[in-house]
Amino acid sequence: MQTRTLGPFQVASIGLGCMNLSHAYGAPVSAEQGERVLLSALDAGVTLFDTATLYGFGANETLVGKVMKPHRNKITLASKCGMQGVDVNGDGKLVRVIDGRPATLRKTCEDSLRRLQTDVIDLYYLHRWDKSVPIEESVGALGELVRKGHIRSVGLSEVSAATLRRAHAEHPIAAVQTEYSLATRNPEIAVLEACRALGIAFVAFSPVGRGLLCDTLLDLSSLHATDIRRSMPRFAPDNYAANLRLLTGVKQVAEAVGCTLAQLSIAWLLHRGEHIIPIPGTTSLSHLAEDLDAANVSLDAATMAKLDALINQHTVVGSRYNAQANSEVDTEIF
């Protein structure tokens, strides 16, 4: 794979989002399957591996740390702080909490370093901006972790262009991570261009629309009870049915190009800007190989324009998040 710039690093143009192995889309896969996916990605040339304290309430960092420790010098390791599981009621049940206070971020980093079995994290994101704490305070704490050698660079997740600029004035930001795909265009409002202007990488998660932009249809009735798509308006039955109708023309484009729908979706992102790095996630070795082969798909200007006309913020039905989740992010919304 060709490489792209992410802060002080050169990484393969497609990274791996590791969340799926432990979190959000149902029961976690076995440790053995998680290891197979991680090592297969490494063997295929992936160099950016993305995890977070939140994923599996530490389980994902533990998995990634154990598997990737022997290969640590070959990869760029990214994790996140500021959103984690906390035993709020003292009953042993962890609840997701957003906490961007400097002391919390320092403690979370210590825990992440231990689970990841590393002396330094290459890219450490603020997973969510805690709006009760000025962004300058949270980012300043992360900057101090850089100066102490615990992390090498600072990232932000799900922030607006205005918040990005405030944060970048406090300490250089290496990357912004936000959902971006043919079906989710919010970054095009402002933050995508802000990243380009400031020389900041844009890391696109959910590049195949959480399974919407794939050839295999989702059976909504069979989604695991803990699958986060159950709470997402875009995947409500009527909305999902309407969105599937948009894919007819998109699939025709994929057939004309000679690739799968998922490959077309990832290739579209790669062609949207040299500073964009998609990080698809999967639990399947076959899907992993399919996703990574998107790096070999070439799209001309006419094809890009056709895709933009077929599916965009005006045609997709349903918000990507429900009201609660929308209140927790800082991204611009159409």
C-alpha positions in Angstrom: 0.0 0.0 0.0 1.0 3.6 -0.5 1.6 5.7 2.6 0.0 8.9 3.9 1.2 11.4 6.5 -0.2 11.3 10.0 1.5 13.8 12.2 5.2 12.7 12.4 4.4 9.3 11.0 4.0 7.7 7.5 1.3 5.1 7.6 -0.3 2.8 5.1 -3.2 4.5 3.3 -5.7 2.2 5.0 -5.5 1.5 8.7 -7.4 -1.0 10.9 -10.1 0.1 13.3 -9.9 -2.5 16.1 -13.2 -1.7 17.9 -15.2 -4.5 16.2 -13.1 -7.2 17.8 -14.3 -6.3 21.3 -17.1 -3.7 21.3 -20.3 -2.2 19.8 -21.5 -4.7 17.2 -22.4 -7.7 19.4 -20.5 -10.3 21.4 -16.7 -9.9 21.1 -14.9 -12.5 18.9 -12.6 -15.0 20.5 -9.1 -13.9 21.4 -7.8 -16.3 18.8 -9.9 -14.8 16.0 -9.0 -11.3 17.2 -5.3 -12.3 16.9 -5.9 -13.7 13.4 -7.4 -10.5 12.2 -4.7 -8.3 13.7 -1.8 -10.4 12.4 -3.4 -10.7 9.0 -3.7 -7.0 8.8 -0.1 -6.6 9.7 0.9 -9.2 7.1 -1.1 -7.3 4.5 0.8 -4.1 5.1 -1.4 -2.3 7.6 0.7 -0.1 9.9 -2.0 2.0 11.7 -3.9 0.2 14.4 -6.6 2.1 16.2 -8.0 1.2 19.6 -9.4 3.0 22.7 -9.9 2.7 26.4 -13.6 2.5 25.9 -13.6 -0.5 23.6 -14.6 -3.5 25.7 -13.8 -1.3 28.7 -10.1 -2.0 28.3 -10.4 -5.5 26.7 -9.5 -4.2 23.2 -6.4 -2.4 24.3 -5.4 -5.6 26.2 -5.9 -7.7 23.0 -4.0 -5.3 20.8 -1.2 -4.9 23.3 -0.7 -8.6 23.7 -0.8 -9.5 19.9 1.2 -6.5 18.6 3.9 -6.3 21.3 6.3 -8.4 19.3 5.7 -6.1 16.3 5.6 -2.8 18.1 8.4 -1.2 16.0 6.5 -2.0 12.8 3.3 -0.1 13.6 1.8 3.2 14.5 -0.3 2.6 17.6 -3.3 4.8 18.3 -5.6 4.8 21.3 -8.1 7.2 23.0 -8.9 8.7 26.3 -11.7 10.9 27.7 -14.4 8.3 27.5 -14.2 5.1 29.5 -16.2 2.7 31.7 -16.6 3.7 35.3 -18.2 1.8 38.2 -20.5 4.7 39.0 -22.8 2.9 41.5 -20.2 0.6 43.1 -22.0 -2.5 41.9 -19.3 -3.7 39.5 -21.3 -2.6 36.4 -19.3 -0.2 34.2 -21.1 2.8 32.7 -19.7 4.8 29.8 -18.6 8.2 31.1 -17.1 11.2 29.3 -14.4 12.8 31.5 -11.8 15.2 30.0 -10.3 16.5 33.3 -6.5 16.5 33.1 -6.1 14.2 36.1 -8.4 11.7 34.6 -6.6 11.8 31.2 -3.2 11.2 32.9 -4.6 8.2 34.8 -6.2 6.8 31.7 -3.0 7.1 29.8 -1.1 5.2 32.6 -3.7 2.4 32.3 -3.6 2.3 28.5 0.2 2.0 28.5 0.0 -1.0 30.8 -2.7 -2.7 28.8 -1.0 -2.0 25.5 2.3 -3.3 26.9 4.2 -0.3 25.5 6.3 2.6 26.8 4.7 5.1 24.5 1.5 5.5 22.5 2.1 7.0 19.1 -1.2 8.8 18.7 -3.5 9.5 21.6 -6.9 10.9 20.9 -9.3 12.8 23.1 -12.2 10.4 22.3 -14.9 13.0 23.1 -14.6 16.6 24.1 -15.9 16.9 27.7 -17.8 20.1 27.3 -17.6 20.9 31.0 -13.8 21.2 30.6 -12.3 23.8 28.2 -10.7 22.1 25.3 -7.5 23.9 26.0 -7.3 22.2 29.4 -7.8 18.7 28.1 -5.4 19.2 25.1 -2.9 20.9 27.4 -2.8 17.8 29.6 -2.2 15.7 26.5 0.6 18.0 25.4 2.2 17.5 28.8 2.0 13.7 28.2 3.9 14.3 24.9 6.6 16.3 26.8 6.9 13.5 29.3 7.4 10.9 26.6 4.2 8.9 27.3 2.6 9.7 24.0 4.1 11.0 20.7 1.2 13.0 19.3 -2.3 14.3 20.1 -5.5 13.6 18.2 -9.2 14.6 18.6 -12.3 12.7 17.8 -15.7 14.1 16.7 -14.9 17.8 17.0 -15.9 20.8 15.0 -13.5 23.0 13.0 -13.8 25.7 15.6 -12.9 23.4 18.4 -10.1 22.0 16.4 -8.6 25.4 15.8 -8.8 26.2 19.5 -7.1 22.9 20.4 -4.4 23.3 17.7 -3.5 26.7 19.1 -2.9 25.0 22.5 -0.9 22.1 21.2 -0.3 20.7 17.7 -3.0 18.2 16.6 -1.8 15.4 14.5 -5.2 13.9 13.5 -8.9 14.3 13.7 -11.0 11.1 13.7 -14.7 11.3 12.7 -17.2 9.1 10.9 -17.0 9.8 7.2 -18.4 7.8 4.2 -20.5 8.2 1.2 -23.5 8.1 3.6 -22.1 10.4 6.2 -20.9 13.7 4.8 -20.8 15.9 8.0 -17.0 16.4 7.8 -17.5 18.2 4.5 -19.2 21.1 6.2 -15.9 22.4 7.7 -13.6 20.1 9.6 -12.3 18.2 6.5 -11.1 21.5 5.0 -9.8 22.7 8.3 -7.6 19.6 8.6 -6.3 20.1 5.1 -5.4 23.8 5.8 -3.7 23.0 9.1 -1.8 20.0 7.8 -3.7 17.6 10.0 -4.6 14.0 9.0 -8.3 13.1 8.8 -8.9 9.6 10.0 -12.3 8.3 8.7 -14.0 5.7 10.8 -17.0 3.6 9.7 -16.0 4.1 6.0 -18.5 1.5 4.9 -21.3 3.1 6.8 -21.5 0.6 9.7 -22.3 -2.1 7.1 -24.8 -0.1 5.0 -22.3 0.3 2.2 -21.6 -3.5 1.7 -22.9 -6.1 -0.7 -24.3 -8.2 2.1 -27.6 -6.9 3.5 -28.0 -6.6 7.2 -30.8 -8.6 8.9 -31.9 -5.9 11.4 -34.0 -8.4 13.3 -30.9 -10.6 14.0 -28.7 -7.8 15.3 -27.2 -8.7 18.7 -29.0 -7.1 21.7 -25.9 -4.9 22.4 -25.4 -3.8 18.7 -25.2 0.0 18.7 -27.0 0.1 15.4 -30.2 -0.7 17.2 -30.2 2.8 18.6 -29.2 4.6 15.4 -32.0 6.2 13.4 -30.4 5.4 10.1 -30.9 1.7 10.9 -34.6 1.9 11.9 -36.4 -0.5 9.6 -38.1 2.1 7.4 -35.0 4.3 7.2 -32.8 1.4 6.4 -35.2 0.2 3.6 -35.1 3.7 2.1 -31.3 3.8 2.3 -31.0 0.4 0.6 -32.8 1.8 -2.4 -30.0 4.4 -2.8 -27.5 1.6 -3.3 -28.9 0.3 -6.6 -27.1 2.9 -8.6 -24.0 2.8 -6.4 -23.7 -0.9 -6.9 -23.9 -0.4 -10.7 -20.9 2.0 -10.4 -19.0 -0.7 -8.4 -19.8 -3.2 -11.1 -18.6 -0.9 -13.8 -15.4 -0.1 -11.9 -14.8 -3.8 -11.2 -14.9 -3.8 -7.4 -17.2 -4.5 -4.5 -19.4 -1.9 -2.9 -17.2 -1.8 0.2 -14.1 -1.3 -1.9 -15.8 1.4 -3.8 -16.7 3.2 -0.6 -13.2 3.1 0.8 -11.6 4.0 -2.5 -14.0 7.0 -2.7 -12.5 8.3 0.6 -9.0 7.8 -0.5 -9.7 9.9 -3.6 -11.4 12.7 -1.6 -8.1 13.9 -0.3 -4.5 12.9 0.3 -4.9 13.7 4.0 -7.7 11.2 4.5 -6.9 7.8 6.1 -9.9 5.3 6.3 -9.8 2.8 9.1 -12.4 0.1 8.4 -13.0 -2.5 11.1 -14.0 -6.1 10.7 -14.0 -9.5 12.5 -13.7 -11.4 9.2 -10.4 -12.3 7.4 -12.2 -12.2 4.0 -13.7 -8.8 4.7 -10.3 -7.6 5.8 -8.7 -8.6 2.5 -11.6 -7.1 0.6 -11.3 -3.8 2.4 -7.6 -3.5 2.0 -7.8 -4.2 -1.7 -9.6 -0.9 -2.0 -6.2 0.7 -2.1 -5.9 -0.7 -5.7 -9.1 0.8 -7.0 -8.8 3.8 -9.2 -11.7 6.3 -9.6 -11.8 9.0 -12.2 -13.4 12.4 -11.7 -16.6 11.4 -13.6 -17.1 8.4 -11.3 -16.5 10.5 -8.2 -19.1 13.0 -9.4 -21.6 10.2 -10.2 -21.2 8.8 -6.7 -21.7 12.2 -5.1 -24.9 12.6 -7.0 -26.3 9.1 -6.1 -25.8 9.2 -2.4 -25.2 12.2 -0.1 -26.5 14.1 2.9 -29.7 15.0 1.0 -30.6 11.5 0.0 -29.6 9.4 3.1 -32.5 9.0 5.5 -32.0 9.1 9.3 -29.4 10.7 11.6 -26.2 8.7 12.2 -26.7 9.0 16.0 -29.7 9.3 18.3 -30.4 12.4 20.3 -28.2 11.4 23.3 -25.2 10.5 21.2 -25.6 13.6 19.1 -25.4 15.7 22.3 -22.1 14.1 23.1 -20.2 15.0 19.9 -19.1 18.4 18.7 -19.2 17.8 15.0 -21.1 20.1 12.6 -24.4 18.7 11.4 -26.2 19.5 8.2 
